[in-house]
Amino acid sequence: MIPLTLTEVAAITGGALGGSALDGHVTVTAVIIDSRAAGAGSLFVALPGEHVDGHDYLEAAASNGAVAALVSRDVPGAPLPCIRVPDTAAALADLAREVLVRLREAGEIVVVGITGSVGKTTTKDLLSVLLTPLGDVVAPVASFNNEIGLPLTVLRADHDTRVLVLEMGADAPGNLTFLTSVAPPDVAVELIVGHAHLGGFGSIEGVATAKAELVQGLAPGGVAVLNADDVRVLSMATLAERVVTFGRSETAEVRAADVMIDIDGHAELTLVTEAGSARTRLALAGDHHVTNALAAAAVALHLGRGLEEVAVALAAAGPISPHRMQVTDTAAGVRVIDDAYNANPTSMRAALAALSAMTATAGGRRGVAVLGAMLELGADSAHEHAAIGRWAAELGIAEVVVVGEEARPLLDAVLEEGGSATFADGPDDARALLRTLIRPGDVVLVKASNGTGLYRLGDALAGSALVGAE
């Protein structure tokens, strides 16, 4: 972060300085929202929440080294200087917006914004590897992609930062318009318009309209990097002055040719551009990661990396963020595919296809899918879960374990299609069931929305020899 005095912070946020041992010349060198993460030079932003109110943790922040707090109400006896603002989340965004303006005025920082119904975090992780040779890269921790996480990521950038990679998530119209008002991207990456957050968008057309807000929020002279394989994404080309396309389509400027999936589920492909071609094998497992890799390659090539360098980097860039197609071979001879960070119909289909491909190429290994609920689908929830059940049966997944009542339509659909499926009330019940169900040689996929907590089962499976346990 670039250093700011408390006087500057107050001016940027429109806040009023007050509190203990007030000194407007005190310098802030980091911004945090968790009092446990406070350290020397930290500004603690007290965010009110449904269950926890940051205003109750000023003492903890001060004891851990915070030099000031951003608050939205008076805190009698506050142990550190406070800057009072009407809305601490809005003030956090104001800080990030101003810091980015100053960084752009002072140097050559490039902002890359990424959105899409699936693949944002993986593409962000790939870019954090591919772009490192260009200089210091700042990218989000985990999936910091909302009105709190994005400003926090922006505020980590400083005068040494050459590339700022930002995930931009949305669960309702206007979300991306707000995020791009904080950090207008120089490069806007549109991955896929899929069936995610339908409860907030209403329809797939609503998703497409909302995702287009990223392109509409481009900085002057910016470029849109669009998926040529998705007609809804490609239609966004009319919203940008400059466009680069990627995909498997023959018309894509950065495309994949001769794609093959090997025995371990990794895609081998030829990366084709106007400048030539290069063969690579993705370090990530799953055919669907071809899209993410192409998007990252298109950005890296646009920003000046060479084709051969990009091909080599893609072959070395394995999973970084947890619970995203992490493949572990356990001591018991079971392969675990942990993709339990999140789920929607698009990503669920992709993960099941990866499981099917991995078992088909692995000498008859049995596929077991442990599937929890896909949240935030609104009125379409039962229909979408049933569709995934039919897809699992069509792929010939040997065993499907359905976890949680909201996912029950998935179970019913598998059984109706003649497949084998079992129900578990929750992650603990599923773990007990798997002790008797899985056997050496199985490939086990764990997939659900983050809110179900099924990711804990992914950790347990990958970290223990569950087969045959009592």
ChimeraX attribute file (.defattr): number of C-alpha atoms within 10 A of each C-alpha:
attribute: neighborCount
match mode: 1-to-1
recipient: residues
	/A:1	20
	/A:2	17
	/A:3	14
	/A:4	18
	/A:5	15
	/A:6	24
	/A:7	17
	/A:8	17
	/A:9	24
	/A:10	21
	/A:11	14
	/A:12	17
	/A:13	22
	/A:14	15
	/A:15	22
	/A:16	17
	/A:17	21
	/A:18	17
	/A:19	20
	/A:20	12
	/A:21	9
	/A:22	14
	/A:23	16
	/A:24	15
	/A:25	11
	/A:26	16
	/A:27	21
	/A:28	22
	/A:29	18
	/A:30	21
	/A:31	27
	/A:32	20
	/A:33	21
	/A:34	15
	/A:35	24
	/A:36	13
	/A:37	15
	/A:38	22
	/A:39	20
	/A:40	14
	/A:41	18
	/A:42	24
	/A:43	29
	/A:44	30
	/A:45	26
	/A:46	25
	/A:47	20
	/A:48	16
	/A:49	9
	/A:50	5
	/A:51	5
	/A:52	10
	/A:53	11
	/A:54	19
	/A:55	21
	/A:56	15
	/A:57	16
	/A:58	26
	/A:59	15
	/A:60	16
	/A:61	29
	/A:62	23
	/A:63	15
	/A:64	16
	/A:65	19
	/A:66	26
	/A:67	26
	/A:68	31
	/A:69	30
	/A:70	31
	/A:71	26
	/A:72	21
	/A:73	15
	/A:74	13
	/A:75	14
	/A:76	7
	/A:77	10
	/A:78	19
	/A:79	19
	/A:80	21
	/A:81	24
	/A:82	29
	/A:83	27
	/A:84	23
	/A:85	19
	/A:86	14
	/A:87	17
	/A:88	22
	/A:89	20
	/A:90	14
	/A:91	24
	/A:92	27
	/A:93	25
	/A:94	18
	/A:95	24
	/A:96	24
	/A:97	21
	/A:98	17
	/A:99	25
	/A:100	23
	/A:101	13
	/A:102	14
	/A:103	20
	/A:104	14
	/A:105	10
	/A:106	10
	/A:107	13
	/A:108	13
	/A:109	22
	/A:110	19
	/A:111	24
	/A:112	26
	/A:113	30
	/A:114	27
	/A:115	28
	/A:116	24
	/A:117	24
	/A:118	25
	/A:119	22
	/A:120	24
	/A:121	27
	/A:122	22
	/A:123	24
	/A:124	27
	/A:125	23
	/A:126	25
	/A:127	26
	/A:128	22
	/A:129	19
	/A:130	25
	/A:131	24
	/A:132	14
	/A:133	11
	/A:134	14
	/A:135	12
	/A:136	17
	/A:137	21
	/A:138	22
	/A:139	23
	/A:140	22
	/A:141	15
	/A:142	14
	/A:143	19
	/A:144	19
	/A:145	25
	/A:146	19
	/A:147	20
	/A:148	16
	/A:149	21
	/A:150	27
	/A:151	29
	/A:152	24
	/A:153	22
	/A:154	25
	/A:155	23
	/A:156	19
	/A:157	23
	/A:158	20
	/A:159	15
	/A:160	16
	/A:161	19
	/A:162	21
	/A:163	23
	/A:164	25
	/A:165	26
	/A:166	30
	/A:167	26
	/A:168	28
	/A:169	26
	/A:170	24
	/A:171	19
	/A:172	17
	/A:173	16
	/A:174	13
	/A:175	18
	/A:176	26
	/A:177	20
	/A:178	17
	/A:179	28
	/A:180	22
	/A:181	16
	/A:182	24
	/A:183	28
	/A:184	25
	/A:185	29
	/A:186	21
	/A:187	27
	/A:188	31
	/A:189	30
	/A:190	29
	/A:191	29
	/A:192	26
	/A:193	25
	/A:194	21
	/A:195	23
	/A:196	26
	/A:197	21
	/A:198	23
	/A:199	17
	/A:200	16
	/A:201	22
	/A:202	17
	/A:203	17
	/A:204	16
	/A:205	15
	/A:206	16
	/A:207	25
	/A:208	21
	/A:209	18
	/A:210	20
	/A:211	32
	/A:212	24
	/A:213	22
	/A:214	31
	/A:215	31
	/A:216	18
	/A:217	24
	/A:218	25
	/A:219	17
	/A:220	11
	/A:221	11
	/A:222	21
	/A:223	23
	/A:224	27
	/A:225	29
	/A:226	28
	/A:227	30
	/A:228	26
	/A:229	19
	/A:230	16
	/A:231	12
	/A:232	22
	/A:233	23
	/A:234	19
	/A:235	14
	/A:236	23
	/A:237	20
	/A:238	10
	/A:239	16
	/A:240	18
	/A:241	13
	/A:242	13
	/A:243	18
	/A:244	21
	/A:245	25
	/A:246	30
	/A:247	25
	/A:248	21
	/A:249	16
	/A:250	14
	/A:251	12
	/A:252	18
	/A:253	18
	/A:254	26
	/A:255	27
	/A:256	25
	/A:257	16
	/A:258	11
	/A:259	17
	/A:260	14
	/A:261	19
	/A:262	17
	/A:263	14
	/A:264	16
	/A:265	24
	/A:266	22
	/A:267	24
	/A:268	21
	/A:269	20
	/A:270	18
	/A:271	24
	/A:272	21
	/A:273	17
	/A:274	8
	/A:275	8
	/A:276	9
	/A:277	17
	/A:278	16
	/A:279	18
	/A:280	20
	/A:281	20
	/A:282	25
	/A:283	18
	/A:284	28
	/A:285	26
	/A:286	23
	/A:287	22
	/A:288	18
	/A:289	21
	/A:290	22
	/A:291	21
	/A:292	27
	/A:293	26
	/A:294	24
	/A:295	29
	/A:296	28
	/A:297	29
	/A:298	25
	/A:299	25
	/A:300	22
	/A:301	17
	/A:302	14
	/A:303	14
	/A:304	10
	/A:305	17
	/A:306	13
	/A:307	20
	/A:308	15
	/A:309	15
	/A:310	23
	/A:311	22
	/A:312	16
	/A:313	20
	/A:314	23
	/A:315	18
	/A:316	17
	/A:317	18
	/A:318	18
	/A:319	17
	/A:320	17
	/A:321	16
	/A:322	14
	/A:323	21
	/A:324	22
	/A:325	25
	/A:326	20
	/A:327	21
	/A:328	17
	/A:329	15
	/A:330	17
	/A:331	14
	/A:332	15
	/A:333	15
	/A:334	23
	/A:335	21
	/A:336	24
	/A:337	26
	/A:338	28
	/A:339	24
	/A:340	30
	/A:341	23
	/A:342	23
	/A:343	24
	/A:344	26
	/A:345	20
	/A:346	16
	/A:347	22
	/A:348	24
	/A:349	18
	/A:350	17
	/A:351	26
	/A:352	24
	/A:353	18
	/A:354	24
	/A:355	26
	/A:356	23
	/A:357	21
	/A:358	24
	/A:359	23
	/A:360	16
	/A:361	14
	/A:362	15
	/A:363	10
	/A:364	11
	/A:365	18
	/A:366	23
	/A:367	25
	/A:368	26
	/A:369	23
	/A:370	28
	/A:371	29
	/A:372	33
	/A:373	27
	/A:374	26
	/A:375	21
	/A:376	17
	/A:377	23
	/A:378	13
	/A:379	11
	/A:380	14
	/A:381	20
	/A:382	16
	/A:383	14
	/A:384	19
	/A:385	26
	/A:386	19
	/A:387	18
	/A:388	24
	/A:389	29
	/A:390	22
	/A:391	20
	/A:392	27
	/A:393	22
	/A:394	13
	/A:395	14
	/A:396	16
	/A:397	22
	/A:398	18
	/A:399	21
	/A:400	25
	/A:401	23
	/A:402	29
	/A:403	27
	/A:404	19
	/A:405	15
	/A:406	17
	/A:407	24
	/A:408	21
	/A:409	21
	/A:410	31
	/A:411	25
	/A:412	19
	/A:413	22
	/A:414	26
	/A:415	17
	/A:416	13
	/A:417	14
	/A:418	12
	/A:419	20
	/A:420	18
	/A:421	22
	/A:422	18
	/A:423	21
	/A:424	20
	/A:425	14
	/A:426	17
	/A:427	21
	/A:428	14
	/A:429	13
	/A:430	22
	/A:431	20
	/A:432	14
	/A:433	15
	/A:434	20
	/A:435	16
	/A:436	13
	/A:437	17
	/A:438	19
	/A:439	16
	/A:440	17
	/A:441	18
	/A:442	21
	/A:443	25
	/A:444	27
	/A:445	26
	/A:446	27
	/A:447	33
	/A:448	27
	/A:449	21
	/A:450	18
	/A:451	15
	/A:452	21
	/A:453	16
	/A:454	29
	/A:455	25
	/A:456	18
	/A:457	20
	/A:458	25
	/A:459	16
	/A:460	12
	/A:461	25
	/A:462	21
	/A:463	14
	/A:464	12
	/A:465	16
	/A:466	23
	/A:467	20
	/A:468	13
	/A:469	10
	/A:470	7
